[in-house]
């Protein structure tokens, strides 16, 4: 079995179609069919059941696909290891990051890394912290950066940097109110809140629970899925928002937003590097992880 025929098989399996696989690989459908027929003849089994334009994998096809993925991963790893021996860093790495690390930490880090290693390609998957945690567990990303931790015995976790979380509102919101308030006053104001699964929301919930206050006690007018959306609603004066100082520092400097000072309450959390302890990592992935750990502090200066 040569790699080219296995590659054709891989795309037929992934797309569920001979014609779509041909489009992905810039091959004609008859050429794709010929490659699959050779493989089936060599193995002595049908790999797909043809039903109209759809190719459904047989049990043998599903087994072969599992092994083909392992083969391609091994080939990719071998190439990277050889490049590492040659002191060349190249290839592709897939990173998962929750909103704030993806938007406010990684751009400068990846920018500097990619200038140094110009043959590297990075794919970035974004989501809330729980989404990224799940992608690392399921092997959909090589490693992740999150703002919250979740219970799982398969992942290794390394704290990267401490984040300063604050409650902010538009300057007009505080026109007849003091930025200094007691924790009991929080329940009297309207709020803009991130969705469940957000590491930022989880940090607020944990801090309030220690003071016997539930998120359900807050007057949440709007719940949003992104940090950018939360910022826009807060800038519009809808209510208070809870986010990283990284997100709003320019607005704080210009006096457009003000941060509330809550008596006996402070919010701190870590950003974490998470990776699967049972996966074999390519040299490129490990090099980028090391680079992030060593240089992430510059993002907060």
C-alpha positions, 0 to 999 in steps of 0.5 A: 500500500503506497501513501498516495493510495492511502491518502485518496482513501483518507479523503474518500472516507472523510468526505463520504464521496468519491467526487468530493475526494477528487475535488479536495485532491484535484483528481478526477473521479475515475482516478479516485475510483481506480486508487480505491479499487487497487487498495480493495484488490490488494486487501481482498475486502471492500472498503466502501459500500457505494450508494449513489453518490455516497461512499459508506465505509465498511467495517474494514474501511473503518479499521483501515481509516484508524490505521491510516490516521496513525500512519499519517501522524507518524509520517508527520512526526518523523518529518518534524524530527528529521527537521529538528535534527537539521535544526529546522523548525517547520510544519503545522500546529493546532492550538486551542485558546479561550477568548482572552488568551486568543485575542490578547495574549497569543497575537504578539507571541505567535507573531514573534514565533512565526517571524523566527520560524517562517516555515511554521503554520499555526491553526487557532481554534477559539471557544470558551474555556470548556470548549477548549478543554474538551478539544484538548481531551478529544485530541482536536487541538495539540494543546490549549490555553484556558482561563479555567480548570475542569476536572479531568484525569487525562490532562496536564496543566501548567499555570502560565500567568495571573490575570486581573479580573475587574468589574467595569461600567461606562463612566455615565453609569457611575455618574450618580454612583460611587465606584466604591461599593459594598458587595451587597450593592452588586445585586442592585445593578444591571449586568452583562454576563458571559455565557456558561462555560466561560472561564471569566464567568466561572471566576466571578461565580467562585468569588461571589459564592465565597461571599454567599452570593449566587450569580442568580442573585444578580440582575443579568439583562444580557448574556453574551457568548464573546468578550467583544460582545460584553465590551460593546454592551458595557460601552453602551451603558447597558450595565456592569460587566466582569472581564479581564483588565487586558480587555478594557485597559485602553478604555480605562486609560481614556476614562471611558470605562471605570472599574468598581472597587468592591469592599472585601472582594478581589478577583484573580485567576490564572491562564493555563497551558493544558495538554493531553498526558497520553498523547505523543507530541511533535517537536514543533508542538513542544517547541511552541509550548516552551516558547509560550511559557518562556515569553508570555510575561511580555504580553502584560507589559 
